[in-house]
């Protein structure tokens, strides 16, 4: 059995929105937004609802579309799809209320792999909590400090591990 259109469950909302509009026609962009469709799907739907192409733009008569949407609600399978979605929502709500642990746990993503943090030339960790910076000029010192800061910004967790976990680095 083919899948039902995603907008079936919002049919009443779509019809209300069209009924409140004052425009005599509906264009493709409005159909995309209203139905939550892509360009090609919107054009196919407009063809189905007797839309027409004027130049490079698709239009469908708003009143005719409301009428045709009313016919969609009478199609076999429309009510089944609505009942299926309502039943699915009810089942999910029941599972949440029964404190099912699989639904209560937040979904976490694994941390990105840590890159190898390289300290700039002239800087080395002596031991956790001590770093030695060797430099000749003030500009060189500032360059080393900038490089250390950039490493910390790029990968703080990796930088933190590199400068605090070494017991005795040579």
C-alpha positions as CSV (number, residue, x, y, z in Angstrom):
1,X,0.0,0.0,0.0
2,X,1.5,3.3,-1.0
3,X,2.2,5.9,1.7
4,X,-0.4,8.6,2.2
5,X,0.5,12.2,1.7
6,X,2.1,13.9,4.7
7,X,-0.5,16.7,4.6
8,X,-3.5,14.4,5.1
9,X,-3.3,14.9,8.8
10,X,-3.4,18.7,8.4
11,X,-6.2,18.8,5.8
12,X,-8.7,20.7,8.0
13,X,-6.0,23.3,8.9
14,X,-5.1,23.7,5.2
15,X,-8.7,24.2,4.1
16,X,-9.3,26.8,6.9
17,X,-6.2,28.7,5.8
18,X,-7.4,28.7,2.2
19,X,-10.9,29.8,3.2
20,X,-9.5,32.8,5.1
21,X,-7.4,33.9,2.2
22,X,-8.7,36.7,0.0
23,X,-6.6,35.8,-3.1
24,X,-8.5,34.3,-6.0
25,X,-5.6,32.0,-6.9
26,X,-2.8,30.2,-5.0
27,X,0.7,30.0,-6.4
28,X,3.2,27.2,-6.1
29,X,5.2,28.9,-3.4
30,X,2.1,29.2,-1.2
31,X,1.3,25.5,-1.9
32,X,4.8,24.5,-0.8
33,X,4.5,26.4,2.4
34,X,0.9,25.5,3.2
35,X,1.2,21.8,2.5
36,X,4.9,21.4,3.6
37,X,6.0,20.2,0.1
38,X,8.9,20.6,-2.1
39,X,8.7,22.3,-5.5
40,X,8.1,19.2,-7.6
41,X,5.5,17.8,-5.2
42,X,3.7,21.2,-5.1
43,X,3.5,21.3,-8.9
44,X,2.2,17.7,-9.0
45,X,-0.4,18.5,-6.5
46,X,-1.5,21.7,-8.4
47,X,-1.8,19.6,-11.6
48,X,-4.0,17.2,-9.6
49,X,-6.2,20.1,-8.5
50,X,-6.5,21.5,-12.0
51,X,-3.8,24.1,-11.7
52,X,-2.4,25.8,-14.7
53,X,0.9,27.2,-15.9
54,X,1.0,30.9,-16.8
55,X,4.4,31.7,-18.1
56,X,6.8,30.1,-15.7
57,X,4.4,30.2,-12.7
58,X,1.8,27.7,-11.5
59,X,-1.5,28.8,-10.2
60,X,-4.7,27.0,-9.0
61,X,-8.1,28.6,-8.3
62,X,-8.4,28.9,-4.5
63,X,-12.1,28.0,-4.4
64,X,-11.6,25.0,-6.7
65,X,-8.8,23.8,-4.5
66,X,-11.0,24.1,-1.4
67,X,-13.6,22.0,-3.2
68,X,-11.1,19.4,-4.3
69,X,-9.7,19.1,-0.8
70,X,-13.2,18.4,0.5
71,X,-13.3,15.5,-2.0
72,X,-9.9,14.2,-0.7
73,X,-11.5,13.7,2.7
74,X,-14.0,11.4,1.1
75,X,-11.4,9.2,-0.5
76,X,-11.0,5.6,0.8
77,X,-8.1,5.4,3.1
78,X,-8.2,9.1,4.2
79,X,-10.0,8.3,7.5
80,X,-7.8,5.2,8.0
81,X,-4.7,7.4,7.9
82,X,-6.1,9.9,10.3
83,X,-7.1,7.2,12.7
84,X,-3.7,5.5,12.4
85,X,-1.8,8.7,13.3
86,X,-4.1,9.4,16.3
87,X,-3.7,5.8,17.5
88,X,0.1,6.2,17.1
89,X,0.1,9.4,19.1
90,X,-2.0,7.8,21.8
91,X,0.4,4.8,22.1
92,X,3.4,7.1,22.4
93,X,1.7,9.0,25.1
94,X,0.8,5.8,27.0
95,X,4.4,4.7,26.8
96,X,5.6,8.1,28.2
97,X,3.1,7.9,31.1
98,X,4.2,4.4,32.1
99,X,7.6,5.8,32.7
100,X,9.2,3.6,30.0
101,X,12.9,4.2,30.6
102,X,13.8,4.1,26.9
103,X,11.6,7.1,26.3
104,X,12.7,9.0,29.4
105,X,16.5,8.9,28.7
106,X,17.8,11.9,26.7
107,X,19.5,11.0,23.5
108,X,23.2,11.8,23.6
109,X,25.7,11.9,20.8
110,X,29.2,10.6,21.4
111,X,31.8,13.3,21.6
112,X,33.8,14.0,18.5
113,X,37.1,12.2,18.3
114,X,39.8,14.2,20.1
115,X,42.5,15.4,17.8
116,X,46.1,15.2,18.8
117,X,46.9,18.5,20.5
118,X,50.3,19.8,19.6
119,X,51.9,22.5,21.7
120,X,53.7,25.2,19.9
121,X,57.5,25.1,19.6
122,X,58.9,26.7,22.8
123,X,56.1,25.4,25.1
124,X,56.1,22.1,26.9
125,X,54.4,20.7,29.9
126,X,56.8,19.8,32.7
127,X,54.1,18.1,34.8
128,X,50.4,18.6,35.5
129,X,50.1,22.2,36.5
130,X,53.5,23.3,35.2
131,X,54.4,24.5,31.7
132,X,57.8,25.8,30.5
133,X,57.8,28.4,27.8
134,X,61.1,29.3,26.2
135,X,61.4,32.4,24.0
136,X,64.0,35.0,22.8
137,X,61.8,38.0,22.2
138,X,58.6,39.4,23.5
139,X,57.0,38.9,20.0
140,X,58.0,35.2,20.2
141,X,56.4,34.9,23.6
142,X,53.2,36.5,22.4
143,X,53.2,34.2,19.4
144,X,53.5,31.1,21.7
145,X,50.8,32.4,24.0
146,X,48.5,33.0,21.0
147,X,49.2,29.5,19.6
148,X,48.4,28.0,23.0
149,X,45.2,30.0,23.2
150,X,44.2,29.0,19.7
151,X,44.7,25.3,20.6
152,X,42.5,25.7,23.6
153,X,39.8,27.4,21.6
154,X,39.9,24.8,18.8
155,X,39.7,21.8,21.1
156,X,39.4,22.7,24.8
157,X,38.9,19.2,26.0
158,X,41.9,17.9,24.2
159,X,44.0,20.9,25.3
160,X,42.9,20.4,28.9
161,X,43.8,16.8,28.8
162,X,47.2,17.6,27.2
163,X,48.2,20.1,29.8
164,X,46.8,18.5,32.9
165,X,47.2,14.7,32.5
166,X,50.9,14.6,31.9
167,X,52.7,13.5,35.0
168,X,56.2,13.9,33.6
169,X,56.6,15.0,30.0
170,X,60.0,15.3,28.5
